Every structure is written in C-alpha cells, then in structure tokens.
Amino acid sequence: MGKTKTQKRTAVRADWLDERRREARMVIADVAHHSDYLVRMACNVLVAHGETFEEREDARILLVVLDAKTPGRLPAPFSTGEGRS
C-alpha cells in the first residue's frame, strides 16, 4: 500500500530539514570562511531545528558571540536624551 499525501509531505519536509541542517553545520564548521550574515542564518536554523539540546545551545551561544562582535548591528538602547546639547 502506498503512502498517503500527508505521509509524503511529511517525508519531503523531513528530508528538506535534514538538508538545511547539514548545510548549516557545514557553514558553522568553516565559520572563518563565511560572512557573519550566513553564519547567523545557519545558527538560526540550528537554534530552531537542531537535533540535540547541545547543538541548539551551541548555535544560540554563537549568535550571542556574533552580536557582541558587531554591536552596531542591534538597535540602540532607549536614550533619555541626557548629555546631548
């Protein structure tokens, strides 16, 4: 008996996610040769879809490191206007 449409869709989605995880892992494994943008995207994939807690947590920590490296990328904290002339 063949797979139902839902089973086929689930299998295709699982294959797609496996491929995205594989690509994300390759980017992170060679982080020195990829842009911060691409590394961030790879980290976001693994934070959301990593197979283990450790993989998701490592990706989250790498995002924190990247954010600390480029603080101007984030919105400025709320300013009270003090110190301005």
Secondary structure, DSSP 4 states (H G I P E B T S, - for coil): -PPPHHHHHHHHHHHHHHHHHHHHHHHHHTGGGS-HHHHHHHHHHHHHH-SSHHHHHHHHHHHHHHHHH-GGGSPPPP---TT--
